[in-house]
């Protein structure tokens, strides 16, 4: 996967909303569902232009 778009936010809800907006507006697919980034209190999600082969534990493989 050559291009990855990342969302970072202060809450899971905000991260989820922005991930959904990126996917809808730009035709992306989730590659990493929202998860709290260790030790930072920030939430992160990722999307990519092409569908991942599989998703396990919220992460594309």
N, CA, C and O atoms as a Maestro MAE file, in Angstrom:
{
 s_m_m2io_version
 :::
 2.0.0
}

f_m_ct {
 s_m_title
 :::
 protein
 m_atom[244] {
  # First column is atom index #
  i_m_mmod_type
  r_m_x_coord
  r_m_y_coord
  r_m_z_coord
  i_m_residue_number
  s_m_chain_name
  s_m_pdb_residue_name
  s_m_pdb_atom_name
  i_m_atomic_number
  :::
  1 25 0.858 -1.157 0.000 1 A "UNK " " N  " 7
  2 3 0.000 0.000 0.000 1 A "UNK " " CA " 6
  3 2 0.904 1.219 0.000 1 A "UNK " " C  " 6
  4 15 1.585 1.490 0.989 1 A "UNK " " O  " 8
  5 25 0.916 1.936 -1.073 2 A "UNK " " N  " 7
  6 3 1.839 3.050 -1.256 2 A "UNK " " CA " 6
  7 2 1.398 4.324 -0.542 2 A "UNK " " C  " 6
  8 15 2.232 5.023 0.034 2 A "UNK " " O  " 8
  9 25 0.117 4.636 -0.569 3 A "UNK " " N  " 7
  10 3 -0.375 5.874 0.025 3 A "UNK " " CA " 6
  11 2 -1.296 5.549 1.194 3 A "UNK " " C  " 6
  12 15 -2.197 4.718 1.081 3 A "UNK " " O  " 8
  13 25 -1.053 6.225 2.328 4 A "UNK " " N  " 7
  14 3 -1.879 6.045 3.520 4 A "UNK " " CA " 6
  15 2 -2.245 7.424 4.056 4 A "UNK " " C  " 6
  16 15 -1.385 8.294 4.189 4 A "UNK " " O  " 8
  17 25 -3.519 7.617 4.360 5 A "UNK " " N  " 7
  18 3 -4.008 8.847 4.957 5 A "UNK " " CA " 6
  19 2 -4.243 8.571 6.438 5 A "UNK " " C  " 6
  20 15 -4.832 7.550 6.793 5 A "UNK " " O  " 8
  21 25 -3.789 9.470 7.301 6 A "UNK " " N  " 7
  22 3 -3.905 9.268 8.742 6 A "UNK " " CA " 6
  23 2 -4.768 10.355 9.364 6 A "UNK " " C  " 6
  24 15 -4.668 11.531 9.016 6 A "UNK " " O  " 8
  25 25 -5.619 9.930 10.295 7 A "UNK " " N  " 7
  26 3 -6.434 10.840 11.095 7 A "UNK " " CA " 6
  27 2 -5.927 10.739 12.529 7 A "UNK " " C  " 6
  28 15 -5.757 9.635 13.045 7 A "UNK " " O  " 8
  29 25 -5.683 11.870 13.176 8 A "UNK " " N  " 7
  30 3 -5.341 11.896 14.595 8 A "UNK " " CA " 6
  31 2 -6.266 12.878 15.284 8 A "UNK " " C  " 6
  32 15 -6.520 13.971 14.776 8 A "UNK " " O  " 8
  33 25 -6.770 12.484 16.447 9 A "UNK " " N  " 7
  34 3 -7.683 13.366 17.168 9 A "UNK " " CA " 6
  35 2 -7.618 13.084 18.658 9 A "UNK " " C  " 6
  36 15 -6.931 12.165 19.106 9 A "UNK " " O  " 8
  37 25 -8.351 13.896 19.420 10 A "UNK " " N  " 7
  38 3 -8.352 13.757 20.878 10 A "UNK " " CA " 6
  39 2 -9.357 12.738 21.388 10 A "UNK " " C  " 6
  40 15 -9.280 12.325 22.545 10 A "UNK " " O  " 8
  41 25 -10.313 12.318 20.535 11 A "UNK " " N  " 7
  42 3 -11.327 11.367 20.998 11 A "UNK " " CA " 6
  43 2 -11.596 10.304 19.936 11 A "UNK " " C  " 6
  44 15 -11.374 10.511 18.743 11 A "UNK " " O  " 8
  45 25 -12.076 9.172 20.411 12 A "UNK " " N  " 7
  46 3 -12.422 8.087 19.484 12 A "UNK " " CA " 6
  47 2 -13.538 8.523 18.537 12 A "UNK " " C  " 6
  48 15 -13.490 8.240 17.340 12 A "UNK " " O  " 8
  49 25 -14.542 9.212 19.077 13 A "UNK " " N  " 7
  50 3 -15.679 9.630 18.257 13 A "UNK " " CA " 6
  51 2 -15.240 10.571 17.136 13 A "UNK " " C  " 6
  52 15 -15.654 10.407 15.988 13 A "UNK " " O  " 8
  53 25 -14.406 11.554 17.464 14 A "UNK " " N  " 7
  54 3 -13.927 12.495 16.450 14 A "UNK " " CA " 6
  55 2 -13.087 11.772 15.401 14 A "UNK " " C  " 6
  56 15 -13.195 12.057 14.209 14 A "UNK " " O  " 8
  57 25 -12.258 10.844 15.842 15 A "UNK " " N  " 7
  58 3 -11.419 10.080 14.920 15 A "UNK " " CA " 6
  59 2 -12.281 9.263 13.966 15 A "UNK " " C  " 6
  60 15 -12.014 9.220 12.765 15 A "UNK " " O  " 8
  61 25 -13.311 8.617 14.497 16 A "UNK " " N  " 7
  62 3 -14.206 7.792 13.682 16 A "UNK " " CA " 6
  63 2 -14.953 8.642 12.645 16 A "UNK " " C  " 6
  64 15 -15.070 8.253 11.483 16 A "UNK " " O  " 8
  65 25 -15.452 9.795 13.074 17 A "UNK " " N  " 7
  66 3 -16.186 10.684 12.168 17 A "UNK " " CA " 6
  67 2 -15.285 11.145 11.030 17 A "UNK " " C  " 6
  68 15 -15.703 11.139 9.872 17 A "UNK " " O  " 8
  69 25 -14.062 11.542 11.340 18 A "UNK " " N  " 7
  70 3 -13.149 12.030 10.307 18 A "UNK " " CA " 6
  71 2 -12.680 10.916 9.383 18 A "UNK " " C  " 6
  72 15 -12.493 11.146 8.188 18 A "UNK " " O  " 8
  73 25 -12.487 9.705 9.917 19 A "UNK " " N  " 7
  74 3 -12.144 8.563 9.069 19 A "UNK " " CA " 6
  75 2 -13.282 8.289 8.089 19 A "UNK " " C  " 6
  76 15 -13.040 8.075 6.901 19 A "UNK " " O  " 8
  77 25 -14.508 8.294 8.574 20 A "UNK " " N  " 7
  78 3 -15.668 8.075 7.708 20 A "UNK " " CA " 6
  79 2 -15.770 9.156 6.638 20 A "UNK " " C  " 6
  80 15 -16.094 8.865 5.487 20 A "UNK " " O  " 8
  81 25 -15.492 10.411 7.018 21 A "UNK " " N  " 7
  82 3 -15.544 11.512 6.062 21 A "UNK " " CA " 6
  83 2 -14.475 11.355 4.983 21 A "UNK " " C  " 6
  84 15 -14.767 11.550 3.803 21 A "UNK " " O  " 8
  85 25 -13.250 11.007 5.359 22 A "UNK " " N  " 7
  86 3 -12.188 10.778 4.375 22 A "UNK " " CA " 6
  87 2 -12.578 9.681 3.395 22 A "UNK " " C  " 6
  88 15 -12.419 9.823 2.183 22 A "UNK " " O  " 8
  89 25 -13.089 8.588 3.941 23 A "UNK " " N  " 7
  90 3 -13.463 7.456 3.084 23 A "UNK " " CA " 6
  91 2 -14.589 7.843 2.131 23 A "UNK " " C  " 6
  92 15 -14.544 7.510 0.947 23 A "UNK " " O  " 8
  93 25 -15.589 8.538 2.640 24 A "UNK " " N  " 7
  94 3 -16.727 8.942 1.815 24 A "UNK " " CA " 6
  95 2 -16.315 9.966 0.753 24 A "UNK " " C  " 6
  96 15 -16.632 9.802 -0.425 24 A "UNK " " O  " 8
  97 25 -15.619 11.006 1.164 25 A "UNK " " N  " 7
  98 3 -15.305 12.110 0.249 25 A "UNK " " CA " 6
  99 2 -14.230 11.775 -0.779 25 A "UNK " " C  " 6
  100 15 -14.218 12.349 -1.868 25 A "UNK " " O  " 8
  101 25 -13.334 10.859 -0.448 26 A "UNK " " N  " 7
  102 3 -12.207 10.570 -1.336 26 A "UNK " " CA " 6
  103 2 -12.168 9.130 -1.840 26 A "UNK " " C  " 6
  104 15 -11.200 8.724 -2.484 26 A "UNK " " O  " 8
  105 25 -13.206 8.360 -1.551 27 A "UNK " " N  " 7
  106 3 -13.278 6.992 -2.047 27 A "UNK " " CA " 6
  107 2 -12.224 6.081 -1.446 27 A "UNK " " C  " 6
  108 15 -11.745 5.158 -2.104 27 A "UNK " " O  " 8
  109 25 -11.858 6.340 -0.183 28 A "UNK " " N  " 7
  110 3 -10.853 5.521 0.496 28 A "UNK " " CA " 6
  111 2 -11.527 4.390 1.269 28 A "UNK " " C  " 6
  112 15 -12.750 4.359 1.408 28 A "UNK " " O  " 8
  113 25 -10.722 3.475 1.762 29 A "UNK " " N  " 7
  114 3 -11.214 2.402 2.624 29 A "UNK " " CA " 6
  115 2 -10.368 2.381 3.897 29 A "UNK " " C  " 6
  116 15 -9.170 2.660 3.846 29 A "UNK " " O  " 8
  117 25 -10.979 2.053 5.039 30 A "UNK " " N  " 7
  118 3 -10.225 2.009 6.291 30 A "UNK " " CA " 6
  119 2 -9.113 0.960 6.226 30 A "UNK " " C  " 6
  120 15 -9.316 -0.146 5.725 30 A "UNK " " O  " 8
  121 25 -7.951 1.320 6.734 31 A "UNK " " N  " 7
  122 3 -6.833 0.378 6.839 31 A "UNK " " CA " 6
  123 2 -6.490 0.134 8.307 31 A "UNK " " C  " 6
  124 15 -5.914 -0.899 8.648 31 A "UNK " " O  " 8
  125 25 -6.843 1.079 9.171 32 A "UNK " " N  " 7
  126 3 -6.657 0.942 10.617 32 A "UNK " " CA " 6
  127 2 -7.833 1.645 11.267 32 A "UNK " " C  " 6
  128 15 -7.987 2.859 11.129 32 A "UNK " " O  " 8
  129 25 -8.657 0.899 11.969 33 A "UNK " " N  " 7
  130 3 -9.801 1.489 12.652 33 A "UNK " " CA " 6
  131 2 -9.309 2.301 13.844 33 A "UNK " " C  " 6
  132 15 -8.204 2.058 14.331 33 A "UNK " " O  " 8
  133 25 -10.108 3.271 14.333 34 A "UNK " " N  " 7
  134 3 -9.651 4.129 15.427 34 A "UNK " " CA " 6
  135 2 -9.167 3.322 16.635 34 A "UNK " " C  " 6
  136 15 -9.828 2.402 17.115 34 A "UNK " " O  " 8
  137 25 -7.976 3.718 17.099 35 A "UNK " " N  " 7
  138 3 -7.437 3.121 18.320 35 A "UNK " " CA " 6
  139 2 -6.604 4.158 19.040 35 A "UNK " " C  " 6
  140 15 -6.029 5.059 18.430 35 A "UNK " " O  " 8
  141 25 -6.555 4.008 20.357 36 A "UNK " " N  " 7
  142 3 -5.787 4.954 21.157 36 A "UNK " " CA " 6
  143 2 -4.309 4.655 21.001 36 A "UNK " " C  " 6
  144 15 -3.879 3.506 21.105 36 A "UNK " " O  " 8
  145 25 -3.543 5.695 20.753 37 A "UNK " " N  " 7
  146 3 -2.105 5.539 20.557 37 A "UNK " " CA " 6
  147 2 -1.445 5.504 21.930 37 A "UNK " " C  " 6
  148 15 -1.628 6.427 22.724 37 A "UNK " " O  " 8
  149 25 -0.692 4.470 22.217 38 A "UNK " " N  " 7
  150 3 -0.095 4.242 23.533 38 A "UNK " " CA " 6
  151 2 0.614 5.458 24.092 38 A "UNK " " C  " 6
  152 15 1.467 6.066 23.444 38 A "UNK " " O  " 8
  153 25 0.235 5.793 25.317 39 A "UNK " " N  " 7
  154 3 0.924 6.832 26.062 39 A "UNK " " CA " 6
  155 2 0.663 8.271 25.647 39 A "UNK " " C  " 6
  156 15 1.156 9.194 26.295 39 A "UNK " " O  " 8
  157 25 -0.102 8.484 24.580 40 A "UNK " " N  " 7
  158 3 -0.305 9.854 24.109 40 A "UNK " " CA " 6
  159 2 -1.700 10.385 24.410 40 A "UNK " " C  " 6
  160 15 -1.907 11.599 24.437 40 A "UNK " " O  " 8
  161 25 -2.655 9.495 24.635 41 A "UNK " " N  " 7
  162 3 -4.035 9.921 24.822 41 A "UNK " " CA " 6
  163 2 -4.697 10.356 23.526 41 A "UNK " " C  " 6
  164 15 -5.833 10.828 23.542 41 A "UNK " " O  " 8
  165 25 -4.008 10.205 22.410 42 A "UNK " " N  " 7
  166 3 -4.536 10.574 21.092 42 A "UNK " " CA " 6
  167 2 -5.070 9.327 20.403 42 A "UNK " " C  " 6
  168 15 -4.630 8.209 20.670 42 A "UNK " " O  " 8
  169 25 -6.031 9.547 19.508 43 A "UNK " " N  " 7
  170 3 -6.617 8.466 18.723 43 A "UNK " " CA " 6
  171 2 -6.141 8.586 17.287 43 A "UNK " " C  " 6
  172 15 -5.981 9.690 16.766 43 A "UNK " " O  " 8
  173 25 -5.915 7.433 16.644 44 A "UNK " " N  " 7
  174 3 -5.436 7.439 15.269 44 A "UNK " " CA " 6
  175 2 -6.187 6.388 14.456 44 A "UNK " " C  " 6
  176 15 -6.550 5.322 14.951 44 A "UNK " " O  " 8
  177 25 -6.405 6.733 13.189 45 A "UNK " " N  " 7
  178 3 -6.999 5.809 12.221 45 A "UNK " " CA " 6
  179 2 -6.311 6.066 10.891 45 A "UNK " " C  " 6
  180 15 -5.727 7.128 10.674 45 A "UNK " " O  " 8
  181 25 -6.386 5.076 9.999 46 A "UNK " " N  " 7
  182 3 -5.759 5.226 8.689 46 A "UNK " " CA " 6
  183 2 -6.700 4.724 7.602 46 A "UNK " " C  " 6
  184 15 -7.549 3.862 7.829 46 A "UNK " " O  " 8
  185 25 -6.519 5.293 6.412 47 A "UNK " " N  " 7
  186 3 -7.285 4.872 5.238 47 A "UNK " " CA " 6
  187 2 -6.340 4.816 4.050 47 A "UNK " " C  " 6
  188 15 -5.295 5.465 4.036 47 A "UNK " " O  " 8
  189 25 -6.726 4.026 3.054 48 A "UNK " " N  " 7
  190 3 -5.914 3.849 1.863 48 A "UNK " " CA " 6
  191 2 -6.818 3.821 0.631 48 A "UNK " " C  " 6
  192 15 -8.003 3.508 0.745 48 A "UNK " " O  " 8
  193 25 -6.282 4.141 -0.532 49 A "UNK " " N  " 7
  194 3 -7.094 4.129 -1.747 49 A "UNK " " CA " 6
  195 2 -7.546 2.741 -2.176 49 A "UNK " " C  " 6
  196 15 -8.558 2.623 -2.867 49 A "UNK " " O  " 8
  197 25 -6.837 1.694 -1.793 50 A "UNK " " N  " 7
  198 3 -7.250 0.358 -2.210 50 A "UNK " " CA " 6
  199 2 -7.606 -0.500 -1.006 50 A "UNK " " C  " 6
  200 15 -7.053 -0.333 0.081 50 A "UNK " " O  " 8
  201 25 -8.521 -1.402 -1.217 51 A "UNK " " N  " 7
  202 3 -9.015 -2.242 -0.129 51 A "UNK " " CA " 6
  203 2 -7.912 -3.169 0.388 51 A "UNK " " C  " 6
  204 15 -7.194 -3.780 -0.403 51 A "UNK " " O  " 8
  205 25 -7.776 -3.277 1.716 52 A "UNK " " N  " 7
  206 3 -6.829 -4.235 2.269 52 A "UNK " " CA " 6
  207 2 -7.308 -5.661 2.023 52 A "UNK " " C  " 6
  208 15 -8.504 -5.903 1.854 52 A "UNK " " O  " 8
  209 25 -6.383 -6.585 2.004 53 A "UNK " " N  " 7
  210 3 -6.729 -7.994 1.784 53 A "UNK " " CA " 6
  211 2 -7.652 -8.493 2.898 53 A "UNK " " C  " 6
  212 15 -8.670 -9.130 2.627 53 A "UNK " " O  " 8
  213 25 -7.293 -8.203 4.147 54 A "UNK " " N  " 7
  214 3 -8.083 -8.616 5.297 54 A "UNK " " CA " 6
  215 2 -7.873 -7.611 6.413 54 A "UNK " " C  " 6
  216 15 -6.882 -6.881 6.431 54 A "UNK " " O  " 8
  217 25 -8.826 -7.580 7.352 55 A "UNK " " N  " 7
  218 3 -8.674 -6.741 8.541 55 A "UNK " " CA " 6
  219 2 -8.758 -7.642 9.758 55 A "UNK " " C  " 6
  220 15 -9.721 -8.390 9.927 55 A "UNK " " O  " 8
  221 25 -7.724 -7.564 10.619 56 A "UNK " " N  " 7
  222 3 -7.672 -8.346 11.851 56 A "UNK " " CA " 6
  223 2 -7.349 -7.409 13.002 56 A "UNK " " C  " 6
  224 15 -6.342 -6.703 12.965 56 A "UNK " " O  " 8
  225 25 -8.194 -7.399 14.019 57 A "UNK " " N  " 7
  226 3 -7.947 -6.535 15.171 57 A "UNK " " CA " 6
  227 2 -7.926 -5.072 14.833 57 A "UNK " " C  " 6
  228 15 -7.237 -4.295 15.493 57 A "UNK " " O  " 8
  229 25 -8.672 -4.670 13.810 58 A "UNK " " N  " 7
  230 3 -8.754 -3.277 13.430 58 A "UNK " " CA " 6
  231 2 -7.647 -2.813 12.512 58 A "UNK " " C  " 6
  232 15 -7.598 -1.636 12.153 58 A "UNK " " O  " 8
  233 25 -6.743 -3.723 12.119 59 A "UNK " " N  " 7
  234 3 -5.622 -3.335 11.252 59 A "UNK " " CA " 6
  235 2 -5.608 -4.190 9.991 59 A "UNK " " C  " 6
  236 15 -5.825 -5.401 10.040 59 A "UNK " " O  " 8
  237 25 -5.350 -3.542 8.869 60 A "UNK " " N  " 7
  238 3 -5.266 -4.252 7.591 60 A "UNK " " CA " 6
  239 2 -4.029 -5.122 7.564 60 A "UNK " " C  " 6
  240 15 -2.969 -4.753 8.070 60 A "UNK " " O  " 8
  241 25 -4.192 -6.292 6.957 61 A "UNK " " N  " 7
  242 3 -3.044 -7.209 6.791 61 A "UNK " " CA " 6
  243 2 -2.947 -7.643 5.365 61 A "UNK " " C  " 6
  244 15 -2.053 -8.412 5.014 61 A "UNK " " O  " 8
  :::
 }
 m_bond[243] {
  # First column is bond index #
  i_m_from
  i_m_to
  i_m_order
  :::
  1 1 2 1
  2 2 3 1
  3 3 4 2
  4 3 5 1
  5 5 6 1
  6 6 7 1
  7 7 8 2
  8 7 9 1
  9 9 10 1
  10 10 11 1
  11 11 12 2
  12 11 13 1
  13 13 14 1
  14 14 15 1
  15 15 16 2
  16 15 17 1
  17 17 18 1
  18 18 19 1
  19 19 20 2
  20 19 21 1
  21 21 22 1
  22 22 23 1
  23 23 24 2
  24 23 25 1
  25 25 26 1
  26 26 27 1
  27 27 28 2
  28 27 29 1
  29 29 30 1
  30 30 31 1
  31 31 32 2
  32 31 33 1
  33 33 34 1
  34 34 35 1
  35 35 36 2
  36 35 37 1
  37 37 38 1
  38 38 39 1
  39 39 40 2
  40 39 41 1
  41 41 42 1
  42 42 43 1
  43 43 44 2
  44 43 45 1
  45 45 46 1
  46 46 47 1
  47 47 48 2
  48 47 49 1
  49 49 50 1
  50 50 51 1
  51 51 52 2
  52 51 53 1
  53 53 54 1
  54 54 55 1
  55 55 56 2
  56 55 57 1
  57 57 58 1
  58 58 59 1
  59 59 60 2
  60 59 61 1
  61 61 62 1
  62 62 63 1
  63 63 64 2
  64 63 65 1
  65 65 66 1
  66 66 67 1
  67 67 68 2
  68 67 69 1
  69 69 70 1
  70 70 71 1
  71 71 72 2
  72 71 73 1
  73 73 74 1
  74 74 75 1
  75 75 76 2
  76 75 77 1
  77 77 78 1
  78 78 79 1
  79 79 80 2
  80 79 81 1
  81 81 82 1
  82 82 83 1
  83 83 84 2
  84 83 85 1
  85 85 86 1
  86 86 87 1
  87 87 88 2
  88 87 89 1
  89 89 90 1
  90 90 91 1
  91 91 92 2
  92 91 93 1
  93 93 94 1
  94 94 95 1
  95 95 96 2
  96 95 97 1
  97 97 98 1
  98 98 99 1
  99 99 100 2
  100 99 101 1
  101 101 102 1
  102 102 103 1
  103 103 104 2
  104 103 105 1
  105 105 106 1
  106 106 107 1
  107 107 108 2
  108 107 109 1
  109 109 110 1
  110 110 111 1
  111 111 112 2
  112 111 113 1
  113 113 114 1
  114 114 115 1
  115 115 116 2
  116 115 117 1
  117 117 118 1
  118 118 119 1
  119 119 120 2
  120 119 121 1
  121 121 122 1
  122 122 123 1
  123 123 124 2
  124 123 125 1
  125 125 126 1
  126 126 127 1
  127 127 128 2
  128 127 129 1
  129 129 130 1
  130 130 131 1
  131 131 132 2
  132 131 133 1
  133 133 134 1
  134 134 135 1
  135 135 136 2
  136 135 137 1
  137 137 138 1
  138 138 139 1
  139 139 140 2
  140 139 141 1
  141 141 142 1
  142 142 143 1
  143 143 144 2
  144 143 145 1
  145 145 146 1
  146 146 147 1
  147 147 148 2
  148 147 149 1
  149 149 150 1
  150 150 151 1
  151 151 152 2
  152 151 153 1
  153 153 154 1
  154 154 155 1
  155 155 156 2
  156 155 157 1
  157 157 158 1
  158 158 159 1
  159 159 160 2
  160 159 161 1
  161 161 162 1
  162 162 163 1
  163 163 164 2
  164 163 165 1
  165 165 166 1
  166 166 167 1
  167 167 168 2
  168 167 169 1
  169 169 170 1
  170 170 171 1
  171 171 172 2
  172 171 173 1
  173 173 174 1
  174 174 175 1
  175 175 176 2
  176 175 177 1
  177 177 178 1
  178 178 179 1
  179 179 180 2
  180 179 181 1
  181 181 182 1
  182 182 183 1
  183 183 184 2
  184 183 185 1
  185 185 186 1
  186 186 187 1
  187 187 188 2
  188 187 189 1
  189 189 190 1
  190 190 191 1
  191 191 192 2
  192 191 193 1
  193 193 194 1
  194 194 195 1
  195 195 196 2
  196 195 197 1
  197 197 198 1
  198 198 199 1
  199 199 200 2
  200 199 201 1
  201 201 202 1
  202 202 203 1
  203 203 204 2
  204 203 205 1
  205 205 206 1
  206 206 207 1
  207 207 208 2
  208 207 209 1
  209 209 210 1
  210 210 211 1
  211 211 212 2
  212 211 213 1
  213 213 214 1
  214 214 215 1
  215 215 216 2
  216 215 217 1
  217 217 218 1
  218 218 219 1
  219 219 220 2
  220 219 221 1
  221 221 222 1
  222 222 223 1
  223 223 224 2
  224 223 225 1
  225 225 226 1
  226 226 227 1
  227 227 228 2
  228 227 229 1
  229 229 230 1
  230 230 231 1
  231 231 232 2
  232 231 233 1
  233 233 234 1
  234 234 235 1
  235 235 236 2
  236 235 237 1
  237 237 238 1
  238 238 239 1
  239 239 240 2
  240 239 241 1
  241 241 242 1
  242 242 243 1
  243 243 244 2
  :::
 }
}
